[in-house]
Amino acid sequence: MPFGRKQTGKGMQKGMENKPETGQGPMSPCCSCHHKATPRQEKELKQLKNRLNRIMGQLNGIGRMLEENRYCGDILTQVAAVESALQAFGYLILQDHMETCVVEEIRKGNTAVVDEAVELMKKLK
C-alpha cells in the first residue's frame, strides 16, 4: 500500500470502507483501493480548514453578487481572487505531500512515487 496509510474509498462497497474487495484486512495492500490518509497536526488542520472556509466565503460572496446583478467585471475580479486562493491552497497541500509522503516513500526505496508527484503537479498547473 503506497505511503503505508489506511485506504478506503473507490472500489469498495458502501459500509465496507475498511474492507477491500480482495477480502484482505483493512491495512493490507489492495489494487482496487485508491483512498490514502494523511495524518495532520491539529494546528495545521485548523489552518487549512480556515483557509478553505475563507475560500468558501468568497464563493458565497460571488453568489450574492450574481443575485444582486452586480457588474460582470466585479464578479470576474472575485472569481480571479478565488482561483488564486484555491491554487495557493493546493500548493500548500502539495508542499506538505512532497515534504512528508514523497520523502517517506523515497527513503523506503519507492522512487515510483516521484512519477505520482509529477502527475499531481501537472494537475495543479
MARVO-739601 format. One record per atom (N, C-alpha, C, CB): residue in one letter; z, x, y. Coordinates in steps of 0.2 Angstrom, whole numbers, padded with zeros to 4 digits, always signed. Glycine has a CB too. Layout:
MARVO-739601
aZXY/...
end
This chain:
MARVO-739601
m+0000+0004-0006/m+0000+0000+0000/m+0000+0004+0006/m+0006-0005+0000/p-0005+0004+0011/p-0005+0008+0017/p+0001+0007+0021/p-0011+0006+0021/f+0004+0013+0023/f+0009+0013+0028/f+0016+0012+0024/f+0009+0009+0034/g+0016+0010+0018/g+0022+0009+0014/g+0026+0003+0017/g+0027+0015+0014/r+0022-0002+0020/r+0026-0008+0023/r+0024-0014+0019/r+0024-0009+0030/k+0029-0019+0020/k+0028-0025+0016/k+0022-0029+0019/k+0034-0030+0018/q+0018-0032+0014/q+0012-0035+0015/q+0013-0043+0014/q+0006-0032+0011/t+0010-0047+0018/t+0009-0054+0017/t+0003-0056+0020/t+0015-0058+0020/g+0001-0062+0019/g-0005-0065+0023/g-0011-0066+0019/g-0007-0060+0029/k-0017-0064+0022/k-0023-0066+0018/k-0023-0065+0011/k-0029-0062+0022/g-0026-0069+0007/g-0027-0068+0000/g-0021-0070-0004/g-0028-0060-0001/m-0016-0074-0001/m-0011-0076-0004/m-0010-0084-0003/m-0004-0073-0002/q-0007-0087-0008/q-0006-0094-0007/q-0001-0096-0002/q-0005-0098-0014/k-0001-0102+0001/k+0004-0104+0005/k+0011-0104+0002/k+0003-0110+0009/g+0016-0102+0005/g+0023-0102+0002/g+0024-0096-0003/g+0024-0108-0002/m+0019-0092-0004/m+0020-0086-0008/m+0018-0079-0005/m+0014-0086-0014/e+0021-0079+0002/e+0019-0074+0006/e+0021-0067+0004/e+0023-0075+0013/n+0026-0067-0001/n+0029-0060-0003/n+0026-0059-0010/n+0036-0059-0002/k+0022-0063-0013/k+0020-0063-0020/k+0012-0062-0020/k+0022-0068-0024/p+0010-0056-0020/p+0002-0055-0021/p-0001-0059-0027/p+0001-0048-0021/e-0007-0061-0026/e-0010-0064-0031/e-0011-0060-0038/e-0017-0066-0029/t-0010-0054-0037/t-0010-0050-0043/t-0005-0051-0048/t-0011-0043-0041/g+0001-0054-0045/g+0007-0055-0049/g+0012-0049-0049/g+0005-0056-0056/q+0010-0044-0045/q+0014-0039-0044/q+0020-0041-0039/q+0011-0032-0042/g+0025-0037-0039/g+0031-0038-0034/g+0029-0038-0027/g+0036-0033-0036/p+0033-0040-0023/p+0032-0040-0016/p+0030-0034-0012/p+0037-0044-0012/m+0032-0028-0015/m+0031-0022-0012/m+0026-0018-0015/m+0038-0018-0011/s+0023-0021-0020/s+0018-0017-0024/s+0011-0017-0020/s+0017-0020-0031/p+0007-0012-0022/p+0000-0012-0019/p-0004-0018-0021/p-0004-0005-0020/c-0008-0021-0017/c-0012-0026-0018/c-0018-0026-0014/c-0008-0033-0017/c-0024-0026-0017/c-0030-0025-0014/c-0032-0032-0010/c-0036-0024-0019/s-0029-0037-0012/s-0031-0044-0008/s-0026-0045-0002/s-0031-0049-0013/c-0021-0041-0001/c-0016-0042+0004/c-0018-0038+0010/c-0009-0040+0002/h-0018-0041+0016/h-0020-0037+0022/h-0015-0037+0028/h-0027-0041+0025/h-0009-0040+0027/h-0004-0040+0032/h+0001-0035+0031/h-0001-0047+0032/k+0001-0030+0036/k+0006-0025+0036/k+0011-0026+0041/k+0003-0018+0037/a+0017-0024+0040/a+0023-0025+0045/a+0024-0018+0048/a+0029-0028+0042/t+0026-0018+0055/t+0028-0013+0058/t+0035-0014+0062/t+0023-0011+0064/p+0040-0011+0059/p+0047-0012+0062/p+0047-0009+0069/p+0052-0009+0058/r+0050-0013+0074/r+0050-0010+0081/r+0058-0011+0083/r+0046-0014+0085/q+0060-0006+0087/q+0066-0006+0090/q+0067-0013+0094/q+0068+0000+0095/e+0073-0015+0095/e+0074-0021+0099/e+0072-0021+0106/e+0081-0023+0098/k+0073-0015+0109/k+0071-0014+0116/k+0064-0014+0117/k+0074-0007+0119/e+0060-0011+0112/e+0053-0010+0113/e+0050-0017+0112/e+0050-0005+0107/l+0053-0021+0107/l+0050-0028+0105/l+0051-0032+0111/l+0054-0031+0099/k+0057-0032+0115/k+0058-0036+0121/k+0053-0034+0126/k+0065-0035+0123/q+0052-0028+0127/q+0047-0026+0132/q+0040-0028+0131/q+0047-0018+0133/l+0038-0028+0125/l+0031-0030+0123/l+0031-0038+0124/l+0030-0028+0116/k+0036-0041+0122/k+0036-0049+0122/k+0036-0051+0130/k+0042-0052+0119/n+0040-0047+0134/n+0040-0048+0141/n+0033-0047+0144/n+0045-0044+0145/r+0030-0042+0142/r+0023-0041+0145/r+0018-0046+0142/r+0021-0034+0142/l+0019-0048+0136/l+0014-0054+0134/l+0016-0060+0137/l+0015-0054+0126/n+0022-0062+0138/n+0024-0068+0142/n+0021-0068+0149/n+0032-0069+0142/r+0021-0062+0152/r+0018-0062+0159/r+0011-0063+0159/r+0019-0055+0162/i+0007-0061+0153/i+0000-0062+0152/i-0001-0069+0151/i-0003-0058+0147/m+0003-0072+0147/m+0003-0080+0146/m+0004-0084+0152/m+0008-0082+0140/g+0008-0081+0157/g+0009-0084+0163/g+0003-0084+0167/g+0015-0081+0167/q+0000-0078+0167/q-0006-0078+0171/q-0012-0082+0169/q-0009-0070+0171/l-0012-0083+0162/l-0017-0088+0159/l-0015-0095+0161/l-0017-0087+0151/n-0009-0097+0161/n-0007-0103+0163/n-0009-0104+0171/n+0001-0104+0162/g-0008-0099+0175/g-0010-0100+0182/g-0017-0101+0182/g-0008-0093+0185/i-0021-0098+0178/i-0029-0099+0179/i-0030-0106+0177/i-0032-0094+0174/g-0026-0109+0172/g-0027-0116+0170/g-0026-0121+0176/g-0023-0118+0164/r-0020-0119+0180/r-0019-0123+0186/r-0024-0122+0191/r-0012-0121+0188/m-0027-0116+0192/m-0032-0115+0197/m-0038-0120+0195/m-0034-0108+0197/l-0040-0120+0189/l-0045-0125+0187/l-0044-0132+0189/l-0046-0124+0179/e-0037-0134+0187/e-0035-0141+0188/e-0036-0142+0196/e-0028-0142+0186/e-0034-0137+0200/e-0034-0138+0207/e-0041-0137+0210/e-0029-0133+0210/n-0046-0136+0206/n-0053-0135+0208/n-0053-0129+0213/n-0056-0141+0212/r-0050-0123+0212/r-0050-0118+0216/r-0056-0114+0216/r-0044-0113+0214/y-0058-0110+0221/y-0064-0106+0222/y-0065-0102+0216/y-0063-0102+0228/c-0071-0102+0213/c-0073-0098+0207/c-0071-0091+0208/c-0081-0099+0206/g-0073-0088+0214/g-0071-0081+0215/g-0064-0079+0214/g-0073-0079+0222/d-0059-0084+0216/d-0052-0083+0215/d-0050-0083+0207/d-0048-0088+0219/i-0053-0087+0204/i-0052-0088+0197/i-0055-0082+0193/i-0056-0094+0194/l-0060-0080+0195/l-0063-0074+0192/l-0059-0068+0193/l-0070-0072+0194/t-0056-0067+0199/t-0051-0062+0200/t-0045-0062+0196/t-0049-0062+0208/q-0043-0068+0194/q-0037-0068+0190/q-0039-0067+0183/q-0034-0076+0191/v-0045-0069+0181/v-0047-0068+0174/v-0048-0060+0173/v-0055-0071+0173/a-0050-0057+0178/a-0051-0049+0178/a-0044-0046+0177/a-0054-0046+0184/a-0039-0049+0181/a-0032-0046+0180/a-0029-0047+0173/a-0028-0050+0185/v-0030-0053+0170/v-0028-0055+0164/v-0031-0050+0158/v-0029-0062+0162/e-0038-0049+0159/e-0041-0045+0154/e-0038-0038+0155/e-0049-0044+0156/s-0037-0035+0161/s-0034-0029+0162/s-0027-0028+0159/s-0034-0027+0169/a-0023-0033+0160/a-0016-0033+0157/a-0016-0033+0150/a-0012-0039+0160/l-0021-0037+0147/l-0021-0038+0140/l-0024-0031+0136/l-0026-0044+0138/q-0029-0028+0140/q-0031-0022+0137/q-0025-0017+0138/q-0037-0019+0141/a-0022-0016+0143/a-0016-0012+0143/a-0011-0013+0138/a-0013-0012+0150/f-0010-0019+0136/f-0005-0021+0131/f-0008-0019+0124/f-0004-0029+0131/g-0014-0019+0123/g-0017-0017+0117/g-0017-0009+0116/g-0025-0019+0117/y-0018-0006+0122/y-0017+0001+0122/y-0010+0004+0120/y-0019+0004+0128/l-0005+0000+0123/l+0002+0001+0121/l+0003+0001+0113/l+0007-0003+0125/i+0000-0005+0110/i+0001-0006+0103/i-0003+0000+0100/i-0002-0013+0101/l-0009+0002+0102/l-0012+0007+0099/l-0009+0014+0099/l-0019+0008+0102/q-0006+0015+0105/q-0002+0021+0106/q+0004+0022+0101/q+0001+0022+0113/d+0007+0016+0100/d+0013+0016+0095/d+0010+0017+0088/d+0017+0009+0096/h+0005+0014+0087/h+0002+0014+0080/h+0000+0021+0078/h-0005+0010+0079/m-0003+0025+0083/m-0005+0032+0082/m+0001+0036+0081/m-0009+0034+0088/e+0006+0035+0085/e+0012+0039+0085/e+0017+0038+0079/e+0016+0038+0091/t+0016+0032+0076/t+0020+0031+0070/t+0016+0030+0064/t+0024+0024+0072/c+0013+0025+0063/c+0009+0023+0057/c+0004+0029+0055/c+0006+0017+0057/v+0000+0031+0060/v-0005+0035+0058/v-0002+0042+0056/v-0010+0036+0064/v+0003+0044+0061/v+0006+0051+0059/v+0009+0051+0053/v+0011+0053+0065/e+0013+0046+0051/e+0016+0045+0045/e+0011+0046+0039/e+0020+0038+0044/e+0006+0042+0039/e+0001+0042+0034/e-0002+0049+0033/e-0004+0037+0035/i-0004+0052+0039/i-0007+0059+0038/i-0002+0064+0035/i-0009+0061+0045/r+0004+0063+0037/r+0009+0068+0034/r+0010+0067+0026/r+0016+0066+0037/k+0008+0061+0024/k+0008+0059+0017/k+0002+0061+0014/k+0009+0052+0016/g-0003+0064+0018/g-0009+0066+0015/g-0015+0061+0015/g-0008+0069+0008/n-0014+0055+0018/n-0019+0050+0018/n-0023+0051+0025/n-0015+0043+0018/t-0028+0055+0024/t-0032+0056+0030/t-0037+0050+0031/t-0036+0062+0030/a-0038+0045+0026/a-0042+0039+0027/a-0039+0035+0033/a-0042+0035+0021/v-0033+0036+0035/v-0030+0032+0040/v-0033+0033+0047/v-0022+0033+0040/v-0036+0039+0047/v-0040+0041+0053/v-0046+0036+0054/v-0042+0048+0053/d-0049+0035+0049/d-0055+0030+0050/d-0053+0023+0052/d-0059+0029+0043/e-0047+0021+0049/e-0045+0014+0051/e-0043+0015+0059/e-0038+0013+0047/a-0040+0020+0061/a-0038+0021+0068/a-0044+0021+0073/a-0034+0027+0069/v-0049+0024+0071/v-0055+0024+0075/v-0058+0017+0075/v-0061+0029+0071/e-0058+0013+0070/e-0061+0007+0070/e-0057+0002+0075/e-0061+0004+0063/l-0050+0003+0075/l-0046-0001+0079/l-0047+0001+0086/l-0038+0001+0078/m-0049+0008+0088/m-0050+0010+0095/m-0057+0006+0097/m-0051+0017+0095/k-0062+0006+0092/k-0068+0003+0094/k-0067-0004+0096/k-0073+0004+0088/k-0063-0008+0092/k-0061-0015+0094/k-0058-0016+0101/k-0057-0018+0088/l-0054-0011+0103/l-0051-0012+0109/l-0056-0010+0115/l-0045-0007+0110/k-0061-0006+0114/k-0066-0003+0119/k-0062-0002+0125/k-0071-0008+0120/
end
